[in-house]
Amino acid sequence: MRAKKIGNTIKIWISANDTYAWAHKIGKCWPCSTLSGKRVFAEFDDGDLIDITINGKSNFDCDAYELNIMIADFMELILKLKGN
C-alpha cells in the first residue's frame, strides 16, 4: 500500500497482496470479496472520489459497499502510519 498527498488530493495504491490480506483477515474476513487479489488505485480531492481503477481498469465491476469499507480501512491505516 502506498499513499501520496498533494494539497487536498490524496492518492492511494493498494496491491493485490494487500487486498487479499484485507479480504481474508481473521475475524473480519470478506468471504465473497470481489476485490481480493486485485490492485486498487483511488484518488480523492477534498474528500470526493475522482478516480478509481481496479487492476488498471476504470470500468471494473465490484461491490461498492466492499470498496467503500476497504478504502476506509486503508485510509485509517495510512493516517495512523503518518501520525495524523
TORFI-426434 format. One record per atom (N, C-alpha, C): x, y, z; residue in three letters. Coordinates in steps of 0.001 Angstrom, whole numbers, padded with zeros to 6 digits, always signed. Atoms other than C-alpha are relative to their C-alpha. Layout:
<rs>
XYZALA/...
</rs>
This chain:
<rs>
+000846-001163+000000MET/+000000+000000+000000MET/+000897+001232+000000MET/-000682-001292+000047ARG/+001203+003480-000867ARG/-001045+001098+000022ARG/+000884-001162+000006ALA/-000299+006889-000377ALA/+000821+001244-000290ALA/-000653-001268+000319LYS/+000545+010351-001656LYS/-001020+001111+000180LYS/+000889-001142-000232LYS/-000965+013645-000513LYS/+000646+001246-000580LYS/-000443-001266+000577ILE/-000608+016834-002533ILE/-001154+000980+000157ILE/+001084-000945-000271GLY/-002664+019733-001239GLY/-001204-000731+000564GLY/+001226+000672-000441ASN/-006244+018480-000880ASN/-000232-001330-000708ASN/+000132+001242+000760THR/-005632+015481-003159THR/+000750-001128+000697THR/-000620+001204-000554ILE/-004921+012012-001772ILE/-000136-001110-001028ILE/-000004+001152+000904LYS/-003938+009082-003977LYS/+000466-001203+000798LYS/-000441+001225-000668ILE/-003743+005527-002669ILE/+000079-001135-001015ILE/-000212+001188+000803TRP/-002439+002390-004301TRP/-000008-001175+000961TRP/+000091+001190-000845ILE/-003391-000954-002745ILE/+000367-001190-000879ILE/-000495+001116+000810SER/-001532-004021-004002SER/-000957-001187+000047SER/+000798+001232+000025ALA/-003082-007365-004903ALA/+000205-000789+001292ALA/-000263+000694-001266ASN/-001381-008876-001830ASN/-000746+000660+001154ASN/+000706-000723-001065ASP/-002864-006155+000393ASP/-001507-000237-000047ASP/+001447+000233+000084THR/-006406-006635-000936THR/-000341-001436+000398THR/+000221+001392-000409TYR/-006085-010403-000475TYR/+000056-000107+001527TYR/-000148+000056-001460ALA/-004843-009970+003112ALA/-001192+000661+000692ALA/+001149-000695-000581TRP/-007659-007489+003839TRP/-001248-000881-000054TRP/+001211+000808+000182ALA/-010362-009825+002483ALA/+000017-001284+000819ALA/-000123+001262-000731HIS/-009037-012810+004464HIS/+000484+000194+001431HIS/-000442-000298-001357LYS/-008282-011111+007783LYS/-000825-000806+001011LYS/+000672+000809-001021ILE/-009092-013345+010750ILE/-000938+000892+000819ILE/+001000-000736-000761GLY/-012265-012159+012461GLY/-000688+001107-000780GLY/+000591-001064+000820LYS/-013002-009648+009697LYS/+000051-000386-001469LYS/-000159+000432+001396CYS/-012967-011746+006538CYS/-001196+000425-000847CYS/+001007-000376+000987TRP/-014912-010838+003424TRP/-000102-001190-000955TRP/-000030+001280+000721PRO/-015817-014330+002074PRO/-000325+000057-001490PRO/+000362-000078+001427CYS/-017322-013282-001286CYS/+000609+001246-000639CYS/-000652-001219+000463SER/-014848-010484-001983SER/+000140+000045-001515SER/-000229-000228+001431THR/-014820-009060-005499THR/+001326+000716-000219THR/-001251-000752+000098LEU/-011591-007174-004720LEU/+001222-000780+000457LEU/-001117+000800-000494SER/-009449-009900-003141SER/+000955-000351-001137SER/-001008+000309+001008GLY/-006202-010260-005077GLY/+000040+000975-001167GLY/+000035-001010+001065LYS/-006918-007162-007206LYS/+000794+001238+000438LYS/-000666-001281-000268ARG/-004850-003955-007450ARG/-001058+001100-000041ARG/+000972-001093-000068VAL/-006816-000859-006452VAL/+000750+001331+000081VAL/-000497-001376-000069PHE/-005982+002795-007132PHE/-001211+000902+000191PHE/+001083-000968-000214ALA/-008164+005591-005785ALA/+000602+001383+000215ALA/-000433-001387-000165GLU/-007800+009364-005947GLU/-001173+000817+000522GLU/+001011-000837-000636PHE/-009704+011811-003760PHE/+000445+001452-000034PHE/-000264-001431-000068ASP/-009943+015599-003932ASP/-001040+000609+000930ASP/+000897-000547-001032ASP/-011422+017382-000905ASP/-000976-001053+000515ASP/+000832+001081-000513GLY/-012776+014001+000216GLY/-000900-000664-001020GLY/+000840+000575+001059ASP/-014574+013304-003069ASP/+000822-000946-000869ASP/-000654+000953+000888LEU/-013638+010235-005103LEU/-000039+000551-001421LEU/-000031-000535+001365ILE/-012463+011479-008508ILE/+000556-000998-001006ILE/-000524+001013+000918ASP/-010721+008408-009951ASP/+000138-001317+000745ASP/-000175+001346-000562ILE/-010744+004668-009313ILE/+000338-000951-001135ILE/-000292+001072+000949THR/-009124+001805-011169THR/+000245-001271+000794THR/-000199+001313-000609ILE/-009126-001883-010323ILE/+000662-000864-001054ILE/-000830+000733+000963ASN/-006455-003979-011991ASN/+000219+000812-001272ASN/-000291-000882+001123GLY/-005798-000977-014224GLY/-001197+000365-000861GLY/+001203-000270+000801LYS/-009387-000787-015497LYS/-000950+000913+000768LYS/+000930-000918-000662SER/-011770+002058-014742SER/-001441-000502-000040SER/+001373+000512+000111ASN/-014853+000016-015681ASN/-000154-001373+000647ASN/+000053+001282-000689PHE/-014237-002957-013358PHE/-001223-000034+000910PHE/+001206+000133-000813ASP/-017449-004183-011702ASP/+000365-000605+001353ASP/-000264+000524-001342CYS/-017214-004638-007931CYS/-001127+000439+000930CYS/+000972-000340-001031ASP/-019305-004429-004786ASP/+000378+001367+000590ASP/-000304-001356-000465ALA/-019455-000700-003927ALA/+000132+000060+001521ALA/-000071+000027-001460TYR/-020067-001436-000231TYR/+001364-000522+000439TYR/-001314+000568-000313GLU/-016945-003619-000107GLU/+001108+001009-000309GLU/-001007-000989+000386LEU/-014924-000962-001946LEU/+000064+001134+001020LEU/+000030-001080-000991ASN/-016037+001762+000494ASN/+000652-000418+001307ASN/-000571+000469-001259ILE/-015125-000324+003535ILE/+001500-000217-000141ILE/-001430+000237+000210MET/-011765-001368+002070MET/+000765+001322-000031MET/-000667-001304+000090ILE/-010824+002222+001181ILE/+000050+000652+001387ILE/+000038-000593-001340ALA/-011908+003419+004648ALA/+001013-000666+000923ALA/-000964+000715-000840ASP/-009843+000713+006372ASP/+001432+000391-000343ASP/-001357-000363+000399PHE/-006736+001535+004347PHE/+000291+001473+000278PHE/-000213-001415-000318MET/-007202+005299+004777MET/+000261+000176+001495MET/-000221-000053-001444GLU/-007429+004780+008547GLU/+001422-000440+000323GLU/-001361+000488-000204LEU/-004182+002788+008440LEU/+001025+001033-000467LEU/-000911-001023+000529ILE/-002488+005460+006297ILE/+000120+001160+000986ILE/-000026-001113-000946LEU/-003465+008196+008757LEU/+000746-000371+001272LEU/-000728+000449-001190LYS/-002149+006143+011698LYS/+001500-000044-000271LYS/-001417+000107+000340LEU/+001161+005477+009927LEU/+000647+001372-000162LEU/-000536-001349+000204LYS/+001580+009157+009073LYS/-000130+000862+001254LYS/+000133-000733-001247GLY/+000680+010208+012621GLY/-001000+001141-000038GLY/+001030-001050+000107ASN/-002363+012310+011621ASN/-001243-000388+000741ASN/
</rs>
